[in-house]
C-alpha cells in the first residue's frame, strides 16, 4: 500500500508550481525507511528535477521555482522501500500563470468560531481569535496580503501569507463586541511594481463579553427595548410614568443595580428588576428617559430615548414652584456630571496621547510605520518619480498638502502630496498611518479621492500621494458663483403637510445674519428654478440641477464608504474636492481636520478639533460617530451647497449649538432649494439616528428630484 495519496496542485505563480499530498504514515514514525521522490516533468523544455522530500508532518508540499510564464508541467511521485522503487502517481499537467495577467480575486471569505487568545491574562485585557479561510480563484495564487482592522479606531494589522506555509489564517488579538473589516488580495512576489488582484472586503462581528466570559467578570450589558408609559395624575400637569427595559444579563447576573432617569428625576432599582415607576412628576414637551446598568466595578453604556409627551395637561394647574425646583435640581446635576465627565475624559485622552507618543518613541515613527508592510504592494513609489512643487494646496498645524508631478511610463501625472510637519506627536503620526492604510484598503471610486501611492522623501518623511483635483474644494468653488438671472419656479409645492417641526419664526430669530438666501418668517418665499449661476473663474454657467448633481455625487461616494464600513466624521463642503468635468471627490479620511481651515472647529478634551456645526446630536453629546452621524453631516453639506457655500448657524456660537439643536431648531430652507430637497435635509437631521435615511436612499431621492424636475 502506498504511503502517499491525493497528490495535487496547491497553488501557482507565473514562475512556480507548488504541489501537496496526503502522507498516510503516522506523524510519530517519520523515520520510517520509506523515501519519497518527486520527479518534475516539463512539457515545454527538457528540464527534469529530482528532489528528496523529508517528512515533517502529515501534510507536505514541494515548490518548483524559476519556471517560465505560460509553460506546462506535471509532477510524478515515487517511493523507495527496501531498495525497491515504486511509481505511485502522476499529477495532471498544470500551466504557470501569465506574468502580465492581473490575478482574479478570492471568493467566499469566512471565519469559523472564536477562541480565547492564549495571551488573555486578566479580565481587563480580554482578547479572542478566529480562523479565517477563503476560496481561491481559478488562478490558485500562492501569495496574499491580508489587512484587518476594527470599526473602533485602531491601527490596522497586516501580514503576507504563503498558503503553502500557513493556511488557514488565525486572526489574533481581536477585541470583544467589535466589528472587524478584513481585506484580502492576491499578489505576485516577483513583479515590480507588484501585480495585485482586486481587494475583497469581508466584515464580521466579534461576540460580546457576556457571550464569551463569566458575566460576573464582564461589564454589564447595555439595556435595550426601553419603553415609557405615562398616565395623567389628577389632571394637574403631573404624571405617573412606568419605564420598562430588557437586560442582556440573564437573571440579572453581573448587574448590581440600574440607574433610571426621567428628565430631572432619578432612582436606582435592583439588577434583577426590569422596570421603574415615577409618581407625580412633571414632564416637559419632549422629555428624556434613560437606563444604565452598574456592577461593583463597571457599568454599561446608557440607553437614552427622547419621547414627545402624549398626554396634554390642563393649563394653569401646575405647581410652578415644584416645577422650577425640579428644573434647578436637574440643571445642577447636569452641570456637575458634565464637569466630572470632562475631567475624566481629559485624563483619559492625555494618557492615550502619552501611549501613542511612546509607540513612536519605541521605533514605530510615522516615516517608517506608514511604509511597513507595503514593500510588495503597487502603492510604493520611487522617490525620484515624485517631484514636489512649491504650490501649497492646503496646510494646518499638523501638516501640509502640495501640488506635485508623478513620472510614469506614459508621461507626467499631476498629483497632490501630503506629509506631516517636523516632529509630529504620537497621535498625529498614528492618524497619518491610519489614513494611508485605510486609503489603500478602500481602493478606488469615482467619487473618492483615491490613493496613488506613498514614498519617503529625502528627509525620510513619509509622503502620501493622492489624486489632484484642479478645481479645488467645493466650499471655495461655490462661493465664487454669482447669481446672474432669476426665474420663478413652477414646483407648485405647498407647505401644508410638510413634516417640519421647527417654526419659521424661531428660524428667523436665530439666523438673521444671512437672509439673502435663507427663508424668512411669514408667507413662504418663491423657490427659484433654472436660474443661471455664473462662475467667474471658470467662465461657465451653472444651474440648480448642477448643484443637486453635486449632492448626488457626494451621496454616491458616501454609499461606497458605508459599504466599506468607514465613518468619515468630517463631511463638509470644505472636505469635498472638484476634479475635471465637475466630478465630486470626497477627501480626507484622517487629516481633514488639519489640512483645511480651522475656524469651524473646537478643540475636544483630547486636543482633536471637532467640526461642531456639522456634528450630529449624539456626536456632540457622547462623541459617538457612526454612518448615521455622517448622514446628519450630509444634511448640513446639502444646505451648504444650496446656500452657495454659506456658513451654517452664522449667528450661533459653537458653545450654544447643542442646546439649540436639542430644543428642535434646524437650519432654514434655502431659497434655491425646493421643498422635496429640504425634506431630505430634515430627514438627515432627525434626533434619533435610527430614523435617519441611509445614503443609498438619499441618493435615490436626490436622483428622483432631478429626474422629475429637470428631465
Secondary structure, DSSP 8 states (H G I E B T S, - for coil): --SEEEEEEEEE-SS-EEEEEEE-S-GGGTT-SEEEEEEEEESSSS-EEEEEE---SSEEEEEE-S--TT-EEEEEEEEEETTEEEEEEE---EE---TTS-----EEEEEEEEEE-TT--SGGG--EEEEEEEE--TT--SEEEEEEEESSS---EEEEEETTTS-SEEEEEE-SS-EEEEEEEEB-TT-SS--B---EEEEEE---HHHHS-GGGS-----EEEEEEEEEETTTTEEEEEEEEE-SSGGGTT--EEEEEETTEEEEEETT--EEEEEEE---SEEEEEEEEE-SS-B---EEEEEE--S---TT-S-HHHHHHHHHHHHHHHHHHHHHHHHHHHHHHHHHHHHHHHHHHTT--HHHHTTTT-TTSTTB--GGGEEEEEEEEEE-SSEEEEEEEEEETTEEEEEEEEEE-TT--HHHHHHHHHHHHHHHHH---TTB--EEEEEE-TTS-EEEEEE--TT-BHHHHHHTEEEEE--B------STT----S-HHHHHHH-TT-TTTB--SSS----B-S-EEEETTTTEEE-HHHHHHHHHHHHHHHHHHHHTT---S--SGGGEEE-GGG-EEE--SSSHHHHS--TT-EE-TTS-EE-GGG--HHHHHH----HHHHHHHHHHHHHHHHTTT--SSTTS-GGGHHHHHHTT-----BTTS-HHHHHHHHHHT-SSGGGS--HHHHHHHHHHHHHHHH-
